[in-house]
Amino acid sequence: MPNFFISVIILVALAIIAFFIWKKFAFQKHVDDNSNETKRFVRNKQVVKDLELNQQDLEILFHISDGCSNQEIANKTSMSVNTVNSKVRDLFSKLDVNRRSVAIKKARALKLIP
């Protein structure tokens, strides 16, 4: 009977040690995975100025990068769909692009959006 209790105590101790080792590595992996997310995005103000982008343009660009349709952007920004359509065309003209995917890629390269 005493051997049984000793075995149980050893198994419990090993389980606790294993848990803390696992927790340390799991937490470290989580920190490593999120290390890029904790970096603060800094918008390139000079490009914003050069392209004559206003706050609405940047907001629309952000929503486009989130995959929102013009209707969804209109709902989120309290603009009409026609206004959003016009703003998107103007934005594409300023960025010299014809498609949303190209606009997103160029905006990220220019550090206009994260």
N, C-alpha and C positions, 0 to 999 in steps of 0.2 A: 503493500500500500504506500509506503513512503516514496518508493521509486516512482510510482504513478504521479504523485504530487510534484515531485522534483521535475519529472518530464513535462508536466503541464506548465509549471513555472518557467522552465527553459523555453518551451514553445511560445508562451505568451511574450516573454522577453524578446525572443527572436522576431516575433511578429511586430512588436513595437519598434524595434530597431529597423526592421525592413520598411515599416511605414514612414519613419522619419527620413530614411535615406531616399525613398521614393519621392516624398514630399519635397525634399531639397532639390532633386533633379527636375521634378515636374515644374516647380516654381521657377527654377533657373531657365528652363526651356521657355516658359511663358514670358519671362522678362526679355529673353533674347528675341522671341517672335515679335514682341511689341516695341522693340527698341527703335525701329524706323517710324512707328506711329507717334512716338513721343517727340520726335523732332518737329519743331515749329515751322510752319510754312511762312515764308516771307515773299510777298508779292513784289514783282519787279515794277516799281513805281515809274521808272523811266519809260518802260515800254507802254505802260498805261497812258502816260502823258503823250508819248510819240504817236500812239494809235488813236489818241483822243477818245479813250474809253471812259464812260461815266459809270457811276455805281450801278445803274440799271443794267448796263451792258455786262458788267461783271457778274451780277446776280443771275442774269439769263444764261450766261456762259457756264456758271456753276451748275444751274439746273440741267442744262444740256449735258454736262459731263456726268450728271447723276442718271441720265437716261430718260429724262422727262420729255414727254411730247409737248407741243405748243399749247395744247389744251390744259395739260397738267401745270405747265408753267403759268398760264393765265390764272388758273385756280389758286396757285400758291402765292402769286404776286398781286392779286386783285387787279390785274389788267385784263383788257378784252383780248380775245384770241387774235383779232385783227391787229391790235397794237403789238402783241407778241410776234406775230408773223412779220410785221414791218421791222421790229427791233432785231429779229433774227437775221433778216436780209441785210440790214445795215451792219450788223455785227460781222456777218460773213464777208461783206464788202471790205470792212476795216481790216479783217484778218487775211483777206485775199484768198478765201477758200470757197468751195461750192457744196461741201457736205459736212454733216455734223461730226462724223468720225475724224475728218481731217481738221476741223476746227478744234476739237478736243486735243488732238495730238499736237497741233501747233501751239495752242494755249498752254499746254503743259511744258512744252519746250521753251516757251517764252516766260515761264513762271508766272502766268496769270492766274492759274488755278492749281490746287495741289494734286 
